[in-house]
Amino acid sequence: MLLESPGQLRTKSLSLGEYIRTNYYDLVALTENWLGSTVDKKCISEFVPASYSIKHVPPPEGRRGGGLALLYKSALDVRLLSSSTGVHYKLVKCEHSIENQRVRLAVVYRPPPSQQHGLTTSAFLDEWSTFLTDYAIDRREVLVVGDFNFNLDVDTDSHAQCFLDALKACGFQQHVREPTHIHGHTLAVVISRDTNDVVSDATFTDPVLCDQLGKASRDHFDVSFTTNLPKPVPIRKLVSYRKFSKIDMEAFRQDITNSPLLGSTSGSMDTLFNAYNDGIYNDGTS
């Protein structure tokens, strides 16, 4: 799953965490999450479910906005290769290995062009061609997701067409065909080689993330898709539990009444602690 520009996640971390847990995604890519300071560690812990790990690259120090992250189920073998930053785009490179197959993963964000920061589209396309060439000659499977701030659905956008032409020339295909913003336009990409069908079933959903006050924030859609990559064998765990519906409540009340803790007159902490333990375990009958 790719979630574009969720923005100020400090106010939506709990909502995002619940969204990930509910959908139980294997991999989740986040672009422009704005998380980078030391105090954001608590925020990150709130949206990363207990069974997941994260590779997070904060925005450059002193820069407002930015930040990339890749969440994945902890059972997956994902290794961070680098977090290199081009002049005109931000990038997280990872590798996923399973059953003797290695997959090269990348999460990319391209900021909008800006004269103030010297960001031009033509310079980005030059850097992007170098990036694609490096991936094209790699023998590993390739999966690239991100937000490039192109209107890829507009045929008259010359820069967007140059971007797509570069993909085609290097043997890649772009799978996102629907608008990824509530106001229209296709900004997100899911890229793989054009010689296979590793990606399928792309869907687009408004996650409707909420802040602490329950106010919904609607902007970018999430892009969910499936792959034909193998999954790890599920980890089996032995879980012990009690069937509360089978508890004899009358016997339970009697056990509490007969507990040494209720009959103890000693004020000693050690004596009360032992009485509490004796009453809890009570020969395993309650």
Solvent accessible surface area in square Angstrom, and as a share of the most:
residue,aa,sasa,rsa
1,M,13,0.06
2,L,0,0.00
3,L,2,0.01
4,E,1,0.01
5,S,17,0.11
6,P,11,0.07
7,G,15,0.14
8,Q,71,0.32
9,L,0,0.00
10,R,98,0.36
11,T,56,0.33
12,K,29,0.12
13,S,4,0.02
14,L,108,0.54
15,S,29,0.19
16,L,0,0.00
17,G,0,0.00
18,E,95,0.43
19,Y,34,0.13
20,I,0,0.00
21,R,105,0.38
22,T,100,0.58
23,N,66,0.34
24,Y,133,0.50
25,Y,35,0.13
26,D,41,0.21
27,L,37,0.19
28,V,0,0.00
29,A,3,0.03
30,L,0,0.00
31,T,0,0.00
32,E,36,0.16
33,N,0,0.00
34,W,47,0.16
35,L,0,0.00
36,G,38,0.37
37,S,57,0.37
38,T,105,0.61
39,V,118,0.68
40,D,3,0.01
41,K,143,0.61
42,K,138,0.58
43,C,10,0.06
44,I,29,0.14
45,S,75,0.48
46,E,48,0.21
47,F,0,0.00
48,V,24,0.14
49,P,5,0.03
50,A,115,0.89
51,S,61,0.40
52,Y,14,0.05
53,S,38,0.25
54,I,46,0.23
55,K,47,0.20
56,H,48,0.21
57,V,28,0.16
58,P,66,0.41
59,P,23,0.14
60,P,59,0.37
61,E,181,0.81
62,G,88,0.84
63,R,103,0.37
64,R,194,0.71
65,G,10,0.09
66,G,13,0.12
67,G,6,0.06
68,L,3,0.02
69,A,0,0.00
70,L,8,0.04
71,L,0,0.00
72,Y,16,0.06
73,K,32,0.13
74,S,62,0.40
75,A,53,0.41
76,L,19,0.09
77,D,85,0.44
78,V,12,0.07
79,R,129,0.47
80,L,73,0.36
81,L,61,0.30
82,S,42,0.27
83,S,46,0.30
84,S,55,0.35
85,T,77,0.45
86,G,21,0.20
87,V,103,0.59
88,H,16,0.07
89,Y,20,0.08
90,K,33,0.14
91,L,5,0.03
92,V,0,0.00
93,K,37,0.16
94,C,2,0.01
95,E,6,0.03
96,H,10,0.04
97,S,36,0.23
98,I,19,0.10
99,E,126,0.56
100,N,166,0.85
101,Q,61,0.27
102,R,125,0.46
103,V,0,0.00
104,R,20,0.07
105,L,10,0.05
106,A,1,0.01
107,V,3,0.02
108,V,0,0.00
109,Y,12,0.05
110,R,7,0.02
111,P,21,0.13
112,P,72,0.45
113,P,71,0.45
114,S,30,0.20
115,Q,185,0.82
116,Q,158,0.70
117,H,94,0.42
118,G,45,0.43
119,L,20,0.10
120,T,69,0.40
121,T,14,0.08
122,S,72,0.47
123,A,33,0.26
124,F,1,0.00
125,L,26,0.13
126,D,102,0.53
127,E,46,0.20
128,W,1,0.00
129,S,50,0.32
130,T,96,0.56
131,F,11,0.05
132,L,2,0.01
133,T,72,0.42
134,D,61,0.31
135,Y,1,0.00
136,A,33,0.25
137,I,135,0.68
138,D,24,0.13
139,R,240,0.87
140,R,44,0.16
141,E,29,0.13
142,V,0,0.00
143,L,12,0.06
144,V,3,0.01
145,V,13,0.07
146,G,0,0.00
147,D,1,0.01
148,F,0,0.00
149,N,46,0.23
150,F,9,0.04
151,N,50,0.25
152,L,15,0.07
153,D,71,0.37
154,V,44,0.25
155,D,120,0.62
156,T,127,0.74
157,D,38,0.20
158,S,75,0.49
159,H,83,0.37
160,A,0,0.00
161,Q,53,0.23
162,C,65,0.39
163,F,0,0.00
164,L,47,0.24
165,D,87,0.45
166,A,21,0.16
167,L,4,0.02
168,K,158,0.67
169,A,90,0.70
170,C,36,0.22
171,G,24,0.23
172,F,7,0.03
173,Q,50,0.22
174,Q,13,0.06
175,H,33,0.15
176,V,3,0.02
177,R,164,0.60
178,E,87,0.39
179,P,61,0.38
180,T,0,0.00
181,H,34,0.15
182,I,56,0.28
183,H,154,0.69
184,G,23,0.22
185,H,76,0.34
186,T,4,0.03
187,L,21,0.10
188,A,0,0.00
189,V,0,0.00
190,V,0,0.00
191,I,1,0.00
192,S,0,0.00
193,R,40,0.15
194,D,70,0.36
195,T,116,0.67
196,N,49,0.25
197,D,105,0.54
198,V,5,0.03
199,V,9,0.05
200,S,53,0.34
201,D,104,0.54
202,A,33,0.26
203,T,75,0.43
204,F,53,0.22
205,T,64,0.37
206,D,32,0.16
207,P,17,0.11
208,V,63,0.36
209,L,9,0.05
210,C,41,0.25
211,D,39,0.20
212,Q,132,0.59
213,L,168,0.83
214,G,51,0.49
215,K,149,0.63
216,A,49,0.38
217,S,42,0.27
218,R,144,0.53
219,D,58,0.30
220,H,22,0.10
221,F,44,0.18
222,D,0,0.00
223,V,0,0.00
224,S,18,0.12
225,F,34,0.14
226,T,70,0.41
227,T,49,0.29
228,N,95,0.49
229,L,25,0.13
230,P,41,0.25
231,K,137,0.58
232,P,43,0.27
233,V,126,0.73
234,P,113,0.71
235,I,122,0.62
236,R,230,0.84
237,K,166,0.70
238,L,177,0.88
239,V,107,0.61
240,S,105,0.68
241,Y,162,0.62
242,R,149,0.54
243,K,124,0.52
244,F,153,0.64
245,S,106,0.68
246,K,156,0.66
247,I,59,0.30
248,D,89,0.46
249,M,97,0.44
250,E,113,0.51
251,A,48,0.37
252,F,78,0.33
253,R,134,0.49
254,Q,92,0.41
255,D,35,0.18
256,I,86,0.44
257,T,90,0.52
258,N,99,0.51
259,S,18,0.11
260,P,65,0.41
261,L,66,0.33
262,L,116,0.57
263,G,61,0.59
264,S,36,0.23
265,T,141,0.82
266,S,45,0.29
267,G,74,0.71
268,S,51,0.33
269,M,149,0.67
270,D,106,0.55
271,T,59,0.34
272,L,57,0.28
273,F,122,0.51
274,N,85,0.44
275,A,9,0.07
276,Y,111,0.42
277,N,47,0.24
278,D,86,0.45
279,G,20,0.19
280,I,90,0.46
281,Y,150,0.57
282,N,48,0.25
283,D,141,0.73
284,G,67,0.64
285,T,101,0.59
286,S,31,0.20
